[in-house]
Amino acid sequence: MSKQVTGKDAYHIGIISDTHGRLPSSVYMTFENMDLIIHAGDIDTKEVLEELQSIAPVVAVRGNMDFGPWTESLRESETVEVGGLVLYVRHIVGNIPASALVDVVISGHTHRPSITKQKGVLFLNPGSAGLQRYDNPLSVALLHIQDKEPHAQIVELEE
């Protein structure tokens, strides 16, 4: 487990992806009072991570557009335990390790926000917060965990 967040009855997690070097100002208010922010890749600049870290602790993975020395500390995938649930984070979903007992899979890449459940696993893609594509709005997601139950919602961003 790369990170554990414990000690509370309920957790509020901001999920963001595909910022591509741009962080809309509405992210600050949307992610206010979050226990954790997860960035699912295609960050493009270390400044985006620094800005997010000014809001809450951040777990981030490297996306297919993240290059340069600042990305050396970013892994392709991360596993985070929050409130007794295991969250697996990877920019492009691909294969989930067979040994992983995962409750939530968080990804990006498609720029399409989605929340689905398959075989008891919640799959969450917040869409793109930085570049609008395919007529999708700029968006992030909020993940609420209480009593080991995940509840997610997509939040459309204003510029």
C-alpha distance (Angstrom), angle and dihedral (degrees) to the residues before:
residue distance angle dihedral
M1 . . .
S2 3.79 . .
K3 3.81 95.8 .
Q4 3.79 138.1 6.2
V5 3.78 127.1 -158.6
T6 3.80 112.0 -166.9
G7 3.79 143.7 146.1
K8 3.80 102.4 75.8
D9 3.80 138.2 87.3
A10 3.81 94.4 -133.4
Y11 3.80 134.1 24.2
H12 3.79 132.4 -157.9
I13 3.79 117.0 -158.5
G14 3.79 127.9 -174.9
I15 3.80 113.1 -144.5
I16 3.80 119.7 -160.3
S17 3.79 136.3 166.1
D18 3.77 143.5 169.2
T19 3.79 97.2 28.4
H20 3.83 90.4 154.3
G21 3.80 91.8 -159.8
R22 3.78 94.4 -47.8
L23 3.80 128.2 103.0
P24 3.82 114.3 -173.9
S25 3.80 112.7 -137.4
S26 3.83 91.3 -122.5
V27 3.83 88.7 69.5
Y28 3.81 89.9 73.6
M29 3.80 94.0 60.3
T30 3.82 94.0 37.5
F31 3.82 91.7 53.9
E32 3.80 95.7 41.6
N33 3.83 111.6 130.5
M34 3.82 94.3 14.3
D35 3.81 118.2 150.5
L36 3.80 91.0 -148.5
I37 3.80 140.5 1.3
I38 3.79 120.5 -145.2
H39 3.81 118.9 -160.8
A40 3.80 112.0 -162.2
G41 3.80 96.6 -158.9
D42 3.79 144.7 -87.9
I43 3.76 88.8 93.7
D44 3.84 93.8 149.3
T45 3.82 97.1 -169.4
K46 3.79 136.4 44.9
E47 3.82 88.3 -135.1
V48 3.82 90.3 70.3
L49 3.82 90.1 56.3
E50 3.81 91.2 46.1
E51 3.81 90.8 52.3
L52 3.80 91.8 48.8
Q53 3.82 90.5 48.5
S54 3.80 88.3 57.0
I55 3.83 86.6 64.0
A56 3.84 102.3 41.6
P57 3.83 140.9 -30.7
V58 3.82 111.0 -62.7
V59 3.80 134.9 -144.5
A60 3.80 112.0 -169.9
V61 3.78 138.3 176.5
R62 3.79 130.2 -155.4
G63 3.78 116.4 -101.4
N64 3.79 128.2 -156.0
M65 3.83 90.0 -96.2
D66 3.83 96.5 49.5
F67 3.81 110.7 104.8
G68 3.78 137.9 154.3
P69 3.78 139.2 54.4
W70 3.83 94.1 -57.9
T71 3.83 89.8 65.1
E72 3.82 95.8 57.4
S73 3.81 92.4 96.8
L74 3.82 92.6 50.0
R75 3.79 118.0 95.0
E76 3.80 126.8 -152.6
S77 3.78 90.2 -117.6
E78 3.79 138.1 15.5
T79 3.77 133.0 -166.5
V80 3.79 118.0 -149.9
E81 3.80 128.4 -176.5
V82 3.79 113.4 -148.2
G83 3.78 123.0 173.7
G84 3.80 92.6 -19.2
L85 3.83 94.3 -49.8
V86 3.81 125.3 111.0
L87 3.81 115.3 -132.1
Y88 3.81 117.9 -164.6
V89 3.81 114.5 -159.6
R90 3.81 124.8 -165.4
H91 3.80 130.7 147.9
I92 3.81 95.0 -132.7
V93 3.79 109.2 29.8
G94 3.82 98.5 -138.1
N95 3.78 114.9 148.4
I96 3.77 120.8 -12.6
P97 3.81 110.8 -141.3
A98 3.80 109.2 -97.4
S99 3.80 90.4 -133.7
A100 3.80 92.3 56.6
L101 3.77 117.8 104.5
V102 3.77 95.7 -156.3
D103 3.80 129.1 -179.4
V104 3.82 99.9 178.3
V105 3.82 130.0 25.6
I106 3.80 115.0 -159.5
S107 3.79 120.6 -167.4
G108 3.78 142.6 154.4
H109 3.82 132.8 -174.5
T110 3.81 100.1 101.1
H111 3.84 96.1 71.9
R112 3.81 85.0 -139.4
P113 3.81 116.5 117.0
S114 3.79 113.9 -134.9
I115 3.78 142.9 161.8
T116 3.80 117.7 -166.4
K117 3.77 136.4 156.0
Q118 3.80 122.9 -142.5
K119 3.79 124.6 177.9
G120 3.80 91.1 -18.8
V121 3.83 94.5 -49.7
L122 3.81 120.1 117.1
F123 3.82 112.6 -137.5
L124 3.79 113.1 -159.6
N125 3.79 129.7 -174.9
P126 3.82 113.5 174.1
G127 3.80 93.3 -160.6
S128 3.78 119.8 -133.7
A129 3.79 124.3 -36.8
G130 3.80 94.6 -177.8
L131 3.78 112.0 35.3
Q132 3.77 125.3 35.9
R133 3.80 113.0 -139.6
Y134 3.81 138.3 165.5
D135 3.83 92.0 16.0
N136 3.82 89.7 -68.1
P137 3.80 117.3 139.4
L138 3.78 121.4 -118.2
S139 3.78 104.6 -90.9
V140 3.79 149.8 167.4
A141 3.79 131.2 -170.1
L142 3.77 134.9 -125.0
L143 3.78 119.1 -145.8
H144 3.80 117.8 -163.1
I145 3.79 119.6 -168.8
Q146 3.77 121.4 -168.3
D147 3.81 128.0 157.6
K148 3.83 88.8 -2.5
E149 3.81 90.8 -59.4
P150 3.82 119.5 124.0
H151 3.80 120.4 -147.0
A152 3.80 119.8 -177.9
Q153 3.76 135.2 -171.0
I154 3.79 134.0 -178.6
V155 3.80 116.1 -128.1
E156 3.81 120.1 -159.5
L157 3.78 112.8 -139.0
E158 3.75 130.1 -137.9
E159 3.78 115.7 -137.1
